[in-house]
């Protein structure tokens, strides 16, 4: 259940980041895309490290 919520949150962050890139806000778009990659349960996740300890 929680991994599904993380996927949804990550997808929303990445989509909003891409929209920001198209609107010309490069820095905000890149930050949102990177944040989406960090939140998502696949690959590197900021939440995975806290769950292991």
MOZIGI-V205606 format. One record per pair of residues at least 4 apart in sequence whose ideal C-beta (glycine too) atoms are under 8 Angstrom apart, sorted by the first residue. I is the first residue (numbers start at 1). J is the second residue. D is the distance in Angstrom with one decimal. If there is no record, write none. Layout:
i/j/d
I/J/D
I/J/D
This chain:
i/j/d
1/5/6.8
2/6/6.4
3/7/6.4
3/41/4.4
4/8/6.5
5/9/6.2
6/10/6.1
6/39/6.0
6/40/6.1
6/41/4.6
6/45/7.2
6/47/6.6
7/11/6.2
7/40/6.2
7/41/6.2
7/42/7.7
8/12/6.4
9/13/6.4
9/36/7.9
9/39/5.5
9/40/7.9
10/14/6.4
10/36/4.5
10/37/7.2
10/39/4.7
10/40/3.3
10/41/7.7
11/15/6.2
11/36/7.1
11/40/7.9
12/16/6.2
12/36/7.7
13/17/6.2
13/32/5.2
13/33/7.3
13/35/5.2
13/36/3.4
13/39/6.3
14/18/6.5
14/32/7.1
14/33/5.4
14/36/3.8
14/37/7.5
15/19/6.5
16/20/6.4
16/32/5.4
17/21/6.6
17/28/7.6
17/29/4.6
17/30/7.1
17/31/7.4
17/32/3.1
17/33/3.8
17/35/7.7
17/36/6.3
18/22/6.7
18/29/6.7
18/33/7.0
19/23/6.4
19/29/7.7
20/25/4.5
20/28/4.8
20/29/3.7
20/32/6.2
21/25/7.3
21/26/6.4
21/29/3.6
21/30/7.5
21/33/7.9
23/29/8.0
25/29/5.7
26/30/6.3
27/31/6.3
28/32/6.3
29/33/6.4
30/34/6.3
31/35/6.2
32/36/6.4
33/37/6.7
34/38/6.4
35/39/6.2
36/40/6.3
37/43/6.6
37/44/7.1
38/44/6.6
38/45/6.7
38/46/4.8
39/45/6.9
39/46/6.7
39/47/7.1
40/45/6.2
41/45/5.4
41/47/7.5
41/48/7.1
44/48/7.7
45/49/7.7
46/50/7.7
47/51/6.2
48/52/6.7
49/53/7.1
